[in-house]
Amino acid sequence: MSPARVDAASLALYGPREMNILVISSNATPDGSGDALCRLAGALPKALAAQEHAVSLVTPRYADFDPNAQGMARRLSKLDVERGGQKYSLVVYDGRTAAGVERIVLDEPTLFGDITSLMEDDAKVALRMGVFAAAVERLVATRDPRFEVVHGVGETGALALAVLAASEEVSDIPRVLTFSGIARRPTFSAKDASALGAGLEGLEFDGKLDPLAAGLRCAGRAATLSVSYARELSEGAAEHLGPLLEAVPGGLRGVLGGVDAATHNPLTDPYLPARFDPVDLGGKARIKAELQRRLELPIRADVPMLVAFGLDSEDGLELLEGAVRDLLRNDVQLVVRGVKTDERMAALKEAARPFPERMKVLEGNDEGRDHQLMAGADLLLTPHHRAPAGLLPMIGQRYGTLPVARCTGAIADFVIDCDAQLETGTGFLFDEATSAALLGATQRGLSAFLNKSFDGLRRRVMRIDHSWERSGRVYALLYRELTEPDAD
């Protein structure tokens, strides 16, 4: 099986036509935070609305979401559903964002009121997913005018698509599914069937209840977050899910995501103490100097600053741990921002101890600090084993911070390995998941930093278009394949 690819020429096949689209997600972060699927759910509706489609986004209401602060109104009628032998009445809040997206939030305080994410490790996860999916079905069934396409995002969106497919009232509405990685997807045991949807066709797979499998079985089109990652899944990385992917009409698509320019823009970023763009890089140098001061590193413009973000023991941290002592033999400044304390982070801290002027290890989330690290650094280390979305290197390129990355997943879609003269390329790639390969690619990046053409390379990568506009047009094409199958 080979993944289907939507190329630029395909975008001209159909003329513009407004569609009425519903995007279903467990969460959405229009401010650019969160994981890749949350970002997609936040950014894609804005991109579609900019194309003059009527777009609605539905999510649960969590403890940290204030409808009043978002200018949302409470509907008088509720959505009544039953799951797990209990009845639930969900309050509906809706409003319209500045981008023209209809925002719909479904509130059930006993399920969602004490959490900030539908997918937290909690005994109620199956019930939360099931109640939300059932409520989405009622929302769609009572909608006037009807939605023309429903787009499920992630496992929660996949379950909602399966419930819609089983509905006598709305099973004819075309369905699109976007998912990310498959290794950590939630699955459930038979005892959770009544919570997810007793008797829901296609939910049982490989001896477990698998919402993603159910969504794949009923999707008219399915996409993941990059062409290369779709190819990896098609060539065996999907393991036992392979037959389901083969059965999706049109084949598994790869649709590269983007970066929200309103959130990650070196000219407007409110977290930065200085501004810069491809024409004037002076602000980047000032941010670097300020970072060096705050981190108690020597303030030197001539030393390359490297930063590694959000790594953990399952995401390439061991590659960095294996390379760090050799790396610190170079004249560098390395900043590692981990996500949690574990043995590998402790080992990195120990490695940094003899080199206080060359390495710092930071912990915890600090959005302002992270923006400044991304903007002030020269190289971004992303040794991830799998990169379904490749978001960090995209953000790095926006800020003129060159990625050093393993050529996998979405990274293979948009990072091109630089030649020695820096006349071509947009980063520094390595293939093997080894510390030696990471070290070799990083050393090539360090050599490039000393090249007089390095600033020209920065300017080139900062001009790459990583906006969501193209992704929105590709998804609109997928919708039209379902709603206008005979168009030519």
C-alpha positions in Angstrom: 0.0 0.0 0.0 1.3 3.4 -0.8 -0.1 6.7 0.6 -2.1 9.0 -1.6 -0.5 12.4 -1.9 -2.3 15.7 -2.6 0.0 17.9 -4.6 -0.2 21.5 -5.5 -1.6 20.8 -9.0 -4.6 19.0 -7.5 -5.7 22.1 -5.7 -6.8 23.7 -9.0 -9.1 20.8 -9.9 -12.2 22.4 -8.3 -13.5 25.9 -8.2 -14.2 27.6 -4.9 -17.5 26.7 -3.2 -18.5 27.3 0.3 -19.1 24.3 2.4 -20.6 23.8 5.9 -18.0 21.9 7.9 -17.9 20.6 11.5 -14.5 19.8 13.1 -14.7 17.5 16.1 -11.8 17.3 18.6 -11.1 16.5 22.3 -9.4 19.9 22.5 -8.3 22.8 20.4 -5.6 25.4 21.1 -5.9 28.4 18.7 -3.1 30.1 20.6 -0.6 27.5 19.1 0.0 25.5 22.3 -0.7 21.8 22.9 0.1 18.8 20.9 -0.1 18.5 17.1 -3.7 17.5 16.9 -4.8 20.3 19.3 -3.0 22.8 17.2 -4.6 21.4 14.0 -8.1 21.6 15.6 -7.3 25.2 16.6 -5.7 26.4 13.3 -7.5 24.4 10.6 -10.9 25.9 11.2 -9.4 29.4 10.9 -7.7 28.5 7.6 -11.0 27.1 6.2 -13.0 30.1 7.4 -10.5 32.3 5.6 -11.5 30.5 2.4 -15.1 31.6 3.2 -16.3 28.1 4.3 -18.8 28.0 7.1 -16.8 26.2 9.8 -17.8 25.0 13.3 -15.6 23.5 15.9 -17.0 21.4 18.8 -15.0 20.4 21.9 -15.9 19.5 25.5 -15.8 22.2 28.1 -13.0 21.8 30.6 -12.3 23.3 34.0 -10.0 26.0 32.6 -12.4 27.2 29.9 -14.5 30.2 30.7 -17.4 30.7 28.1 -18.1 34.2 29.3 -14.5 35.3 28.7 -14.8 33.9 25.2 -18.1 35.8 24.5 -20.1 32.6 24.2 -23.8 32.2 24.9 -25.6 29.3 26.6 -28.3 27.7 24.6 -31.6 27.1 26.2 -31.9 23.5 24.9 -29.6 20.7 26.1 -28.3 17.6 24.4 -29.7 14.5 26.2 -27.7 11.2 25.8 -27.2 7.9 27.6 -24.0 6.1 28.2 -22.8 3.5 30.7 -26.4 3.0 32.0 -26.8 6.7 32.9 -28.5 9.7 31.4 -26.6 12.9 30.8 -27.8 16.4 29.8 -25.1 18.5 28.2 -25.2 22.2 28.2 -24.3 23.8 24.9 -22.3 27.1 24.6 -21.6 28.7 21.3 -20.1 31.8 19.9 -18.1 33.1 17.0 -14.4 33.8 17.0 -12.7 36.8 15.5 -11.6 34.5 12.6 -15.3 33.7 11.8 -15.3 30.1 13.2 -18.4 29.0 15.2 -17.1 27.7 18.5 -19.3 25.1 20.2 -18.5 23.8 23.7 -20.4 20.9 25.3 -20.5 21.0 29.1 -21.1 18.1 31.5 -19.5 19.1 34.8 -19.5 15.6 36.4 -17.4 14.4 33.6 -15.3 17.3 32.3 -15.5 19.9 35.1 -12.5 18.6 37.1 -10.0 18.1 34.3 -8.3 20.1 31.6 -7.9 17.3 29.0 -10.3 14.6 27.8 -7.4 12.2 27.4 -5.9 12.4 30.9 -5.1 9.0 32.5 -8.4 8.6 34.3 -10.8 5.8 34.9 -13.5 7.9 33.3 -11.8 8.3 30.0 -14.0 5.8 28.1 -17.2 7.4 29.6 -16.0 10.9 28.7 -15.3 9.9 25.1 -18.5 8.1 24.8 -20.7 10.8 26.2 -19.0 13.4 24.1 -19.4 11.3 20.9 -23.1 10.7 21.7 -23.7 14.4 22.3 -22.0 15.3 19.0 -24.3 12.9 17.2 -27.3 14.7 18.8 -25.8 18.1 17.8 -25.3 17.1 14.2 -28.8 15.4 14.0 -30.6 18.5 15.2 -28.5 21.0 13.1 -30.3 23.2 10.6 -28.9 23.7 8.1 -27.1 20.3 8.1 -23.4 20.0 8.0 -22.1 18.9 4.7 -18.9 17.3 6.1 -17.8 16.2 9.5 -14.1 16.0 10.3 -12.9 14.0 13.3 -9.6 14.8 14.9 -7.7 12.2 16.9 -9.2 9.2 18.7 -12.0 11.2 20.2 -13.0 12.5 16.8 -12.7 9.0 15.5 -15.2 7.6 18.0 -17.6 10.5 17.2 -17.4 9.5 13.5 -18.2 5.9 14.3 -21.3 7.1 16.3 -22.4 9.3 13.5 -21.9 6.5 11.0 -24.3 4.3 13.1 -26.9 7.0 13.4 -30.0 6.6 11.2 -30.4 10.4 11.0 -26.9 11.5 9.9 -25.0 8.4 8.6 -25.1 9.9 5.1 -22.9 13.0 6.0 -19.4 12.4 4.6 -16.7 11.8 7.2 -13.0 12.7 7.3 -10.5 11.6 10.0 -7.1 13.0 10.9 -4.9 11.1 13.3 -1.4 11.4 14.5 0.8 8.7 16.0 -0.7 5.2 16.6 1.6 3.8 19.3 0.1 5.5 22.3 -3.5 5.5 21.2 -6.1 4.7 23.9 -7.7 1.3 23.8 -10.2 -0.2 26.2 -11.5 -3.6 27.5 -14.9 -5.1 27.0 -16.2 -3.7 30.3 -16.0 -0.2 28.8 -18.4 -1.1 25.9 -21.5 0.5 27.4 -19.5 3.7 28.1 -18.1 4.0 24.6 -21.3 2.9 22.8 -22.6 -0.7 23.3 -23.0 -2.5 20.0 -21.1 0.2 18.1 -20.1 -1.5 14.9 -16.3 -1.7 14.2 -15.2 -0.7 17.7 -13.8 -4.1 18.5 -10.4 -4.7 17.0 -7.5 -7.0 17.8 -9.2 -8.1 21.1 -9.7 -4.6 22.4 -12.1 -1.7 22.0 -10.2 0.7 19.7 -11.8 4.1 18.9 -9.2 4.9 16.2 -9.9 1.6 14.4 -13.7 2.3 14.5 -13.1 5.8 13.0 -10.9 4.3 10.2 -13.6 1.8 9.3 -16.2 4.5 8.7 -14.1 7.3 7.3 -14.6 8.4 3.7 -11.1 9.9 3.8 -8.3 9.6 6.3 -5.2 11.7 6.8 -2.2 11.9 9.0 0.1 14.8 9.6 2.7 14.3 6.9 3.3 12.5 3.6 6.4 10.8 4.9 4.7 9.6 8.1 1.8 8.3 6.0 4.4 6.4 3.9 6.0 4.9 7.1 2.6 3.7 8.2 1.9 2.3 4.7 5.2 0.4 4.6 4.6 -1.5 7.9 5.0 0.9 10.8 1.2 0.6 11.4 1.6 -3.1 12.2 -1.8 -4.7 12.6 -3.7 -1.5 11.7 -2.4 -1.9 8.1 -5.5 -3.6 6.7 -7.7 -0.8 8.0 -5.6 1.8 6.4 -5.6 -0.1 3.1 -9.4 -0.2 3.2 -9.9 3.6 3.6 -11.3 5.0 0.4 -8.7 7.1 -1.5 -5.8 5.7 0.6 -4.1 7.3 3.6 -3.3 10.9 2.8 -0.5 12.9 4.2 -1.3 16.5 4.9 1.5 18.6 6.4 0.4 20.9 9.1 1.6 24.4 9.7 2.6 27.1 12.2 0.2 29.8 13.4 1.8 33.0 12.2 -0.1 35.0 14.8 1.6 33.0 17.6 5.1 32.3 16.2 6.3 35.4 14.4 9.6 37.0 15.3 8.3 40.4 14.3 5.2 40.4 16.6 5.9 37.8 19.3 5.1 39.5 22.6 7.4 37.2 24.6 10.5 38.5 22.8 12.6 41.4 24.2 13.5 42.4 20.6 12.1 41.9 17.1 13.6 40.7 13.9 12.8 39.4 10.4 14.8 37.9 7.4 15.9 41.4 6.4 17.1 42.6 9.8 18.5 39.9 12.1 19.8 42.3 14.7 17.0 41.5 17.2 17.9 37.8 17.2 21.4 38.7 18.3 20.0 40.8 21.1 17.7 38.0 22.3 20.6 35.6 22.3 22.7 38.0 24.5 19.7 38.4 26.9 19.3 34.7 27.2 23.0 34.2 27.9 22.7 36.8 30.7 19.6 35.2 32.2 21.1 31.7 32.1 24.4 32.9 33.4 26.3 31.8 30.3 29.1 33.9 28.8 27.7 36.6 26.6 29.3 35.8 23.3 27.9 36.3 19.8 30.6 34.0 18.3 29.6 30.9 20.2 26.8 28.7 18.7 23.8 28.3 21.1 22.0 25.0 20.8 18.6 24.2 22.3 16.7 21.0 22.8 13.0 21.1 23.7 10.6 18.8 25.4 12.5 15.5 25.1 11.7 12.5 27.2 13.0 9.0 27.5 10.7 7.8 24.6 11.5 10.7 22.3 15.2 10.7 21.6 16.5 11.9 25.0 18.9 8.9 25.1 20.5 9.9 21.8 21.3 13.3 23.3 22.5 11.7 26.5 24.9 9.5 24.5 26.3 12.5 22.5 26.4 15.2 25.1 30.0 14.6 26.5 31.5 14.7 23.0 29.4 17.6 22.0 30.6 19.6 25.0 34.2 19.2 23.9 33.3 21.8 21.3 33.0 25.6 21.9 29.2 25.6 22.3 26.4 26.6 24.6 23.7 23.9 25.0 20.4 24.4 26.7 18.1 21.4 27.3 14.5 22.0 28.4 13.0 18.7 29.6 9.4 17.8 30.3 9.9 15.8 33.5 12.5 14.6 35.9 13.8 11.1 35.2 17.0 9.1 35.1 18.1 10.5 31.8 17.4 14.1 32.7 19.4 13.5 35.9 22.3 12.1 33.8 22.2 15.2 31.6 22.4 17.4 34.7 25.4 15.5 35.9 27.0 15.9 32.5 26.4 19.6 32.7 28.0 20.0 36.1 31.6 20.3 35.0 30.6 22.7 32.2 28.6 25.5 33.8 29.6 27.9 31.0 28.6 25.4 28.2 25.4 23.7 29.3 22.2 24.4 31.2 19.4 21.9 32.0 15.9 23.5 32.5 12.7 21.9 33.7 9.1 22.9 33.7 6.9 24.8 31.2 7.5 28.5 30.8 6.0 29.7 27.5 7.8 33.0 27.5 11.1 31.4 28.2 10.5 28.8 25.5 9.7 31.4 22.9 12.9 33.3 23.8 15.0 30.1 23.6 13.6 29.3 20.2 14.2 32.8 18.9 17.7 33.3 20.5 19.3 29.9 19.6 21.3 29.1 16.5 20.5 25.4 16.3 17.5 23.3 17.4 18.2 19.7 18.3 15.3 17.4 17.6 16.5 13.8 17.7 13.0 12.3 17.9 12.5 8.7 16.9 9.2 9.5 15.2 7.9 12.9 14.2 4.4 12.6 12.8 3.9 16.4 12.8 7.4 17.9 12.8 6.1 21.1 14.5 9.2 22.1 16.5 11.5 22.3 13.4 8.9 24.4 11.6 8.8 26.8 14.5 12.6 26.8 14.6 12.8 27.8 10.9 10.3 30.6 11.5 12.8 32.1 14.0 15.9 31.4 12.0 17.0 28.6 14.3 18.3 25.7 12.1 17.0 22.2 12.9 19.3 19.3 13.6 16.9 16.4 13.2 16.4 12.8 12.4 15.0 12.4 8.9 11.7 10.8 9.9 8.0 11.5 9.7 7.0 15.1 8.8 10.6 16.3 9.2 11.4 14.4 5.9 8.7 16.5 4.2 10.2 19.9 4.8 13.7 19.8 6.1 16.3 19.4 3.4 19.9 18.6 4.4 22.3 21.5 3.8 25.3 21.1 1.5 28.7 22.1 2.7 28.6 25.5 1.0 25.1 26.3 2.5 23.8 27.0 -1.0 21.0 24.5 -0.6 19.1 23.0 2.3 17.1 24.0 5.3 18.6 22.0 8.2 21.0 19.3 9.2 19.7 15.7 9.0 20.7 12.3 10.2 19.2 8.9 9.4 20.2 6.4 12.1 18.7 6.6 15.6 22.1 6.7 17.2 24.1 9.2 19.3 26.9 9.1 16.8 24.6 10.1 14.0 23.1 12.9 16.1 26.6 14.1 17.0 27.7 14.1 13.4 24.8 16.2 12.2 25.2 18.6 15.1 28.9 19.1 14.2 28.0 19.9 10.7 25.6 22.5 12.1 28.4 23.9 14.2 30.7 24.1 11.2 27.9 25.9 9.3 27.6 28.5 12.1 31.2 29.5 11.4 30.5 29.9 7.7 30.0 33.4 6.5 27.0 32.2 4.5 25.1 31.1 7.7 23.1 34.3 8.0 22.0 33.8 4.4 20.8 30.3 5.3 18.9 31.8 8.2 17.1 34.3 6.0 16.2 31.6 3.5 14.6 29.3 6.0 12.7 32.2 7.7 11.0 32.8 4.3 9.6 29.3 4.0 5.8 29.4 4.0 4.7 27.2 7.0 1.2 28.8 7.2 -2.0 26.8 7.6 -3.4 28.2 4.3 -2.1 25.4 2.1 -3.2 22.7 4.6 -6.7 24.2 4.6 -6.9 24.1 0.8 -5.8 20.5 0.8 -8.4 19.5 3.3 -11.0 21.4 1.4 -10.1 19.3 -1.6 -10.6 16.1 0.4 -14.0 17.4 1.5 -14.9 18.1 -2.1 -13.9 14.6 -3.2 -16.6 13.4 -0.9 -19.3 16.0 -1.5 -18.6 16.4 -5.3 -17.4 13.0 -6.4 -18.3 13.7 -10.1 -16.7 17.1 -10.3 -14.0 17.5 -12.9 
